[in-house]
Amino acid sequence: MSYDLIIVGSGAAGLSAAVYSGRYRMNTLVIGDEFGGYTSIAGPIENYPGYSSIDGFDLMVNMKKQATDLGIEIRDGRVEDIRRTESGCFAVRTKKGEEFFSNTLVIATGTEHRRLGIPNEKELTGKGVHYCVTCDGPLYGGKTIAVVGGGDSSIKGVNLAAEYAKKIYLIVRGTKVSAEPINYERMQRLGDKVEVLFETEVKEIVGEGKFEKAVLSKPVNGSTDLAVDGLFIEVGLLPRSELLKKAGIDLDEKGYAQADQMMRTNVPGAFVAGDIFNLFEGFRQDITAAAMGAVAATSAYEYYKIHGDLCKLHGKAPDGIG
Ligand SMILES: Cc1cc2nc3c(=O)[nH]c(=O)nc-3n(C[C@H](O)[C@H](O)[C@H](O)COP(=O)(O)OP(=O)(O)OC[C@H]3O[C@@H](n4cnc5c(N)ncnc54)[C@H](O)[C@@H]3O)c2cc1C
């Protein structure tokens, strides 16, 4: 079955692209393996215009509804391969073995959490070592936890965890944090509940089948062993760029997509949007992802108007599946 446009990724970028392509009346399929992407687990979003505060998941549900109301088809699934057919059509294959065809493509696969890369991290993930305070923080009601990282996401994580945890250590490699001032001020108001350990790194994670303690690069309260109930790692993001490579899209030196300001890549008909494209020098937010999604869909529409249907051989999907 063929579409005018396939969007890979159902986060803020992918769903915003879908809203625009729906309004362009493009026959569109969105495929995403984790509905809502990071926004759906980000907790309260207070900087998306139009909402003083909205839960990230609800924001994504609203975007999805807006897209499906416009006739966009959204499927859960993991895309494993993208190739170009002889006619110039994109063939998109999912893990389940389904194959869909499209004239244009928007890749909005976002980023994934960077790991510390230290002993026992992998083995104890989900067993006391976590990467998402919103998702797993509530498991630590009345307990002591440590959050590793000095960026805005980690500060937001501390503020959220403070609603249930008894005590939180924030482990920062550098000499300061780089958070939105409003989030930093909120953390400061938590007082003694939060202890910030500057110029400190986690060197090792210790535990037999379950996290027991983190070994730090310098002592806290006389010991480099920090025995807490849970460890949350928020040390940055890496681009999810496997599909870009498969589609033949050029990457920058950090592995993010290369594109122009209209989200056009080096592959004709293929566009990118959201966190996968480092357009704003590391400034990655819902508003930037949504903006890029809107632009990518617009570029896909312009491309389709010029080149027409290159996927005729594959039979068109019915309009407005929703
Ligand atoms: C803890 C945290 C708090 C945040 N707080 C805020 C905030 O308060 N305000 C704000 O504006 N921003 C916030 N952000 C940033 C914001 O969430 C991101 O900028 C936004 O999610 C980027 O959207 P995206 O669509 O580009 O990528 P993502 O949200 O990462 O979505 C990517 C999508 O692609 C899918 N995908 C990836 N690979 C495949 C594949 N092979 N096949 C199918 N699907 C695939 C994923 O499942 C997902 O659906 C926060 C982020 C985090 C981590």
The ligand as an SDF file (V2000), in Angstrom:
LIG
                    3D

 53 58  0  0  0  0  0  0  0  0999 V2000
   12.9980   14.4100   30.8940 C   0  0  0  0  0  0  0  0  0  0  0  0
   12.6960   15.3640   29.7820 C   0  0  0  0  0  0  0  0  0  0  0  0
   11.9900   16.5210   30.0520 C   0  0  0  0  0  0  0  0  0  0  0  0
   11.6900   17.4230   29.0230 C   0  0  0  0  0  0  0  0  0  0  0  0
   10.9760   18.5480   29.3110 N   0  0  0  0  0  0  0  0  0  0  0  0
   10.6320   19.3950   28.3110 C   0  0  0  0  0  0  0  0  0  0  0  0
    9.8440   20.5570   28.5800 C   0  0  0  0  0  0  0  0  0  0  0  0
    9.4620   20.8170   29.7160 O   0  0  0  0  0  0  0  0  0  0  0  0
    9.5200   21.3560   27.5240 N   0  0  0  0  0  0  0  0  0  0  0  0
    9.9170   21.0930   26.2330 C   0  0  0  0  0  0  0  0  0  0  0  0
    9.5690   21.8530   25.3330 O   0  0  0  0  0  0  0  0  0  0  0  0
   10.6830   20.0150   25.9610 N   0  0  0  0  0  0  0  0  0  0  0  0
   11.0430   19.1730   26.9640 C   0  0  0  0  0  0  0  0  0  0  0  0
   11.8210   18.0740   26.6840 N   0  0  0  0  0  0  0  0  0  0  0  0
   12.3200   17.8930   25.3070 C   0  0  0  0  0  0  0  0  0  0  0  0
   11.2610   17.3090   24.3990 C   0  0  0  0  0  0  0  0  0  0  0  0
   10.6590   16.1880   25.0150 O   0  0  0  0  0  0  0  0  0  0  0  0
   11.8990   16.9240   23.0540 C   0  0  0  0  0  0  0  0  0  0  0  0
   12.4980   18.0550   22.4930 O   0  0  0  0  0  0  0  0  0  0  0  0
   10.8800   16.3320   22.1120 C   0  0  0  0  0  0  0  0  0  0  0  0
   10.3870   15.1230   22.6370 O   0  0  0  0  0  0  0  0  0  0  0  0
   11.4650   16.0750   20.7180 C   0  0  0  0  0  0  0  0  0  0  0  0
   10.4890   15.4940   19.9240 O   0  0  0  0  0  0  0  0  0  0  0  0
   10.8660   14.5470   18.6870 P   0  0  0  0  0  0  0  0  0  0  0  0
    9.5650   14.1910   18.0700 O   0  0  0  0  0  0  0  0  0  0  0  0
   11.8980   15.1920   17.8580 O   0  0  0  0  0  0  0  0  0  0  0  0
   11.5650   13.2770   19.3220 O   0  0  0  0  0  0  0  0  0  0  0  0
   11.0630   12.2040   20.3900 P   0  0  0  0  0  0  0  0  0  0  0  0
   10.1380   12.7930   21.3640 O   0  0  0  0  0  0  0  0  0  0  0  0
   12.2990   11.5580   20.8810 O   0  0  0  0  0  0  0  0  0  0  0  0
   10.2250   11.1660   19.5180 O   0  0  0  0  0  0  0  0  0  0  0  0
   10.8500   10.2980   18.6170 C   0  0  0  0  0  0  0  0  0  0  0  0
    9.8390    9.3110   18.1180 C   0  0  0  0  0  0  0  0  0  0  0  0
   10.4490    8.4610   17.1350 O   0  0  0  0  0  0  0  0  0  0  0  0
   10.1490    7.1050   17.4470 C   0  0  0  0  0  0  0  0  0  0  0  0
   11.1600    6.2440   16.8470 N   0  0  0  0  0  0  0  0  0  0  0  0
   12.5070    6.2620   16.9830 C   0  0  0  0  0  0  0  0  0  0  0  0
   13.0780    5.2970   16.2230 N   0  0  0  0  0  0  0  0  0  0  0  0
   12.0590    4.6700   15.5970 C   0  0  0  0  0  0  0  0  0  0  0  0
   11.9780    3.5800   14.6870 C   0  0  0  0  0  0  0  0  0  0  0  0
   13.0670    2.9300   14.2400 N   0  0  0  0  0  0  0  0  0  0  0  0
   10.7610    3.1740   14.2510 N   0  0  0  0  0  0  0  0  0  0  0  0
    9.6280    3.7950   14.6720 C   0  0  0  0  0  0  0  0  0  0  0  0
    9.6470    4.8370   15.5240 N   0  0  0  0  0  0  0  0  0  0  0  0
   10.8430    5.2600   15.9810 C   0  0  0  0  0  0  0  0  0  0  0  0
   10.0900    7.1030   18.9650 C   0  0  0  0  0  0  0  0  0  0  0  0
    9.4410    5.9580   19.4470 O   0  0  0  0  0  0  0  0  0  0  0  0
    9.2800    8.3760   19.1820 C   0  0  0  0  0  0  0  0  0  0  0  0
    7.9210    8.1360   18.9500 O   0  0  0  0  0  0  0  0  0  0  0  0
   12.1320   17.1570   27.6970 C   0  0  0  0  0  0  0  0  0  0  0  0
   12.8450   15.9850   27.4210 C   0  0  0  0  0  0  0  0  0  0  0  0
   13.1340   15.0910   28.4510 C   0  0  0  0  0  0  0  0  0  0  0  0
   13.9070   13.8320   28.1430 C   0  0  0  0  0  0  0  0  0  0  0  0
  1  2  1  0
  2  3  1  0
  2 52  2  0
  3  4  2  0
  4  5  1  0
  4 50  1  0
  5  6  2  0
  6  7  1  0
  6 13  1  0
  7  8  2  0
  7  9  1  0
  9 10  1  0
 10 11  2  0
 10 12  1  0
 12 13  2  0
 13 14  1  0
 14 15  1  0
 14 50  1  0
 15 16  1  0
 16 17  1  0
 16 18  1  0
 18 19  1  0
 18 20  1  0
 20 21  1  0
 20 22  1  0
 22 23  1  0
 23 24  1  0
 24 25  2  0
 24 26  1  0
 24 27  1  0
 27 28  1  0
 28 29  2  0
 28 30  1  0
 28 31  1  0
 31 32  1  0
 32 33  1  0
 33 34  1  0
 33 48  1  0
 34 35  1  0
 35 36  1  0
 35 46  1  0
 36 37  1  0
 36 45  1  0
 37 38  2  0
 38 39  1  0
 39 40  1  0
 39 45  2  0
 40 41  1  0
 40 42  2  0
 42 43  1  0
 43 44  2  0
 44 45  1  0
 46 47  1  0
 46 48  1  0
 48 49  1  0
 50 51  2  0
 51 52  1  0
 52 53  1  0
M  END
$$$$
